[in-house]
Amino acid sequence: MANVMVVAHHTRSEVPPLLGELRTLLAKDKHQLWMCRADAEAHQLGDVASDRDASDSDLVVVLGGDGTVLRAVSMLNGAPVPILGVNVGSLGYLTEVGVSAASDAVSKALSGTPDKDFIIDQRMLLQVTVSKKDQPQTVWRALNEAVLEKQQSGQTVWIDVAVNHELFERYSADGVIVATPTGSTAYSMSARGPVVSPRHRALIVTPVSPHMNFDRSLVLGPEEHLQMTVVGTRPVDLSIDGRRVVSLAINDVVTYTPDLCTAHFVRFAAPKFHQILRSKFGLSE
């Protein structure tokens, strides 16, 4: 018997019938389906609500888009539990199984053998460590990106960017994005950052609306040390995968490193990153 956690979009109309299909399928094979309380309450499924940790599951099934996948990754917090993303809505980079194939995909993921019946696609996670004066360090993990950005419109922030313990440049910008290769097609790309294959391990540093001569992205190797220090008096927010986590002030320091943990995704064919990119942007045949 497997423990299957479902992380579901709260408002998509396709989700309730999918949940019904999965409950019937999993009950038939004596598997256990459960959801965090917020998701269960959103879909009026109090009988499957649980306060258990996501890492207790054997498989996480995501019903939604990339945002819902990011929420599932955050809940796992580095635990090597495979994630099966069912694409509900527009085409996503992280979800590849269609609604009509969801039940079959879940069955294969539970009964099959890795490298024979499916592939585990491992993606780099970014470890983000915040050091504030007279406070203990705090650590977060990101699949897409960590962003230092201004709190107030109409103002820039100043951030010292150091590479390998040496100052590279003082950035004057609306913000600075540090993305993983997976996140290179998210916020970083909208800020004119490069598209990087998720097979790489790298740190992609991209300024947002820079007010400075240097306005290019940096692509750093996984062994390079990256640190940022808030040097202006204007407050700065740190967001992890689109979620604000802490406010920073002058002399607060953020350090970025590739995490030892990875996110695990179930794929039934070799990842089609470039084909998804073509479809997203309507590139010519």
C-alpha positions in Angstrom: 0.0 0.0 0.0 1.4 3.4 -1.0 0.7 6.8 0.6 -0.2 9.2 -2.1 -0.3 12.9 -1.4 -2.3 15.1 -3.8 -1.6 18.8 -4.1 -4.4 20.5 -6.1 -5.2 23.8 -7.6 -8.0 25.4 -5.5 -10.2 26.8 -8.3 -9.7 24.9 -11.5 -12.9 23.3 -12.6 -11.1 20.2 -13.9 -9.7 19.3 -10.5 -12.8 17.9 -8.7 -13.6 15.2 -11.2 -9.9 14.3 -11.3 -9.9 13.9 -7.6 -12.9 11.6 -7.8 -11.2 9.4 -10.4 -8.0 9.2 -8.3 -9.9 8.4 -5.1 -11.7 5.5 -6.8 -8.4 4.3 -8.5 -6.3 4.4 -5.3 -9.0 2.8 -3.1 -9.3 -0.1 -5.6 -5.6 -0.9 -5.2 -5.7 -0.2 -1.4 -3.5 2.9 -1.7 -4.1 5.8 0.7 -4.9 9.3 -0.7 -4.4 12.3 1.5 -4.2 16.1 1.1 -3.0 19.0 3.3 -5.9 20.6 5.2 -6.0 23.8 3.0 -6.4 21.7 -0.2 -8.8 19.3 1.3 -11.0 22.1 2.7 -10.9 24.0 -0.7 -12.4 20.9 -2.3 -14.7 20.0 0.6 -12.8 16.7 1.2 -12.4 16.8 5.0 -12.1 13.0 5.2 -8.7 13.0 3.4 -7.3 16.0 5.2 -4.1 15.4 7.2 -1.4 17.3 9.1 1.3 14.8 8.2 4.5 15.9 6.6 4.7 15.7 2.8 7.9 13.7 3.1 5.9 10.8 4.5 4.3 10.2 1.1 5.5 7.7 -1.5 4.3 9.8 -4.4 3.0 13.4 -4.7 0.5 13.9 -7.5 0.0 17.6 -8.5 -3.2 18.7 -10.2 -2.6 22.1 -11.5 0.1 24.1 -13.3 3.7 25.1 -12.6 2.6 27.3 -9.6 1.0 24.2 -7.9 4.1 22.2 -8.6 6.3 24.9 -6.9 4.0 24.7 -3.9 4.5 20.9 -3.8 8.2 21.2 -4.0 8.2 23.7 -1.2 6.1 21.3 1.0 8.6 18.5 0.3 11.5 20.8 1.3 14.2 18.6 -0.4 12.7 15.2 0.4 13.4 12.8 -2.5 9.7 12.0 -3.1 8.8 11.7 -6.8 6.3 14.3 -8.1 3.9 13.5 -10.9 2.5 16.6 -12.4 -0.9 16.6 -14.2 -1.3 19.6 -16.4 -4.6 21.4 -15.6 -4.8 24.6 -17.6 -2.3 26.1 -19.9 0.9 24.4 -21.1 3.5 24.2 -18.3 7.2 23.5 -18.2 6.9 21.2 -15.1 3.7 19.3 -15.8 3.5 17.0 -18.8 0.7 14.5 -18.2 -2.7 15.5 -19.6 -6.0 15.2 -17.7 -7.2 12.3 -19.8 -4.0 10.3 -19.0 -3.8 11.1 -15.3 -5.2 7.8 -13.9 -3.0 5.6 -16.1 0.0 7.7 -15.3 -0.6 7.4 -11.5 -1.0 3.6 -11.9 2.2 3.3 -13.8 4.1 5.5 -11.3 2.9 3.3 -8.4 3.3 -0.2 -10.0 6.2 0.4 -12.4 9.9 0.3 -12.1 12.2 3.4 -12.4 14.3 3.5 -15.6 12.0 0.8 -17.1 8.5 2.1 -16.9 9.2 5.7 -16.2 12.1 8.2 -15.7 13.0 10.2 -12.6 14.0 13.6 -13.8 16.1 15.3 -11.1 16.2 19.1 -11.0 18.6 21.3 -9.1 17.4 23.1 -6.1 18.8 26.4 -4.9 19.7 26.8 -1.2 19.3 30.3 0.0 20.7 31.4 3.4 19.9 34.7 5.0 22.1 36.2 7.7 20.7 39.1 9.7 22.5 40.8 12.6 21.9 39.2 16.0 19.5 36.6 14.5 20.0 32.9 13.7 20.5 32.1 10.0 17.5 31.0 8.0 17.5 28.7 5.0 15.1 28.2 2.2 15.1 26.0 -1.0 13.9 27.2 -4.4 13.2 25.3 -7.6 12.9 28.3 -9.8 14.4 31.4 -8.3 15.1 33.6 -5.3 14.5 37.3 -5.9 15.7 40.4 -4.0 13.3 43.2 -4.9 12.2 46.6 -3.9 9.3 47.0 -1.6 8.2 50.5 -2.8 7.4 51.5 -6.3 9.4 54.3 -7.9 12.6 53.4 -6.0 15.6 51.3 -6.8 17.6 49.2 -4.3 21.4 48.8 -3.9 22.8 45.4 -3.5 26.5 44.4 -3.5 27.0 41.2 -5.5 30.2 39.2 -4.6 31.4 36.2 -6.6 34.0 33.9 -5.0 34.3 36.3 -2.0 35.2 39.3 -4.1 33.0 42.2 -4.9 31.8 42.0 -8.5 29.5 45.0 -8.7 27.1 47.2 -6.7 23.7 46.7 -8.4 21.3 49.6 -8.6 18.0 48.0 -9.8 14.4 47.1 -9.1 15.7 43.8 -8.0 18.1 40.9 -8.6 17.0 37.4 -9.6 19.1 34.3 -8.9 17.6 31.4 -10.9 18.2 27.8 -11.4 18.3 26.3 -14.9 14.7 25.2 -14.3 13.8 28.7 -13.4 15.6 30.3 -16.4 12.2 30.1 -18.2 10.3 31.8 -15.4 10.9 35.4 -14.0 14.5 35.4 -15.1 13.5 35.1 -18.8 11.0 37.9 -18.5 13.9 40.1 -17.3 15.8 39.2 -20.4 17.9 36.4 -18.8 19.2 33.5 -20.8 17.3 30.2 -21.4 19.4 27.4 -19.8 18.7 23.7 -20.2 17.6 22.1 -16.9 20.2 19.4 -17.4 22.8 22.0 -16.2 23.7 22.9 -12.6 24.2 26.7 -12.6 23.3 30.0 -10.9 21.8 32.6 -13.2 22.1 36.1 -11.9 19.8 38.6 -13.7 19.1 42.3 -12.6 15.5 43.6 -12.9 15.3 47.0 -14.6 18.9 47.9 -13.8 19.9 51.5 -13.4 23.6 50.9 -14.2 25.9 50.3 -17.2 26.2 46.6 -16.6 22.8 45.1 -17.4 23.7 41.5 -18.4 23.1 38.2 -16.8 25.8 36.2 -15.1 25.8 32.4 -15.4 27.9 30.9 -12.6 29.1 27.4 -12.1 27.8 25.3 -9.2 31.1 25.5 -7.4 31.3 29.3 -7.4 30.3 31.2 -4.2 27.6 33.9 -4.6 26.7 36.4 -1.9 24.6 39.5 -1.9 24.5 42.3 0.7 21.9 45.0 1.1 23.8 48.3 1.1 21.1 50.9 0.7 18.7 52.1 3.4 15.7 51.1 1.4 14.0 47.8 2.5 14.3 44.8 0.3 12.0 41.7 0.1 13.3 38.2 -0.5 10.9 36.0 -2.5 11.3 32.3 -3.0 9.5 30.8 -6.1 7.1 33.7 -6.1 6.4 33.7 -2.3 7.7 36.5 -0.1 9.5 35.0 2.9 11.4 37.8 4.6 12.2 41.5 4.6 15.8 42.6 4.6 17.6 45.8 5.7 21.0 47.3 5.3 23.9 44.9 5.9 21.7 41.8 5.7 23.5 39.1 3.7 22.1 36.4 1.4 24.2 33.5 0.2 23.2 31.2 -2.7 24.5 27.6 -3.4 23.2 24.6 -5.3 21.5 22.4 -2.8 22.6 18.8 -2.1 19.0 17.8 -2.5 17.2 17.7 -5.8 13.5 17.8 -6.9 12.4 14.4 -8.4 9.8 14.4 -11.3 8.2 11.4 -12.8 8.5 11.4 -16.6 7.2 8.7 -19.1 9.5 9.9 -21.9 12.8 11.8 -22.1 12.2 15.4 -21.0 11.0 17.6 -23.9 12.3 20.9 -22.6 13.1 22.4 -26.1 9.8 21.2 -27.6 7.8 22.8 -24.8 9.8 26.0 -25.3 8.9 26.0 -29.0 5.2 25.5 -28.2 5.2 28.2 -25.6 6.6 30.8 -28.0 5.0 29.5 -31.2 8.3 29.1 -32.9 8.3 28.0 -36.5 8.1 24.4 -37.6 
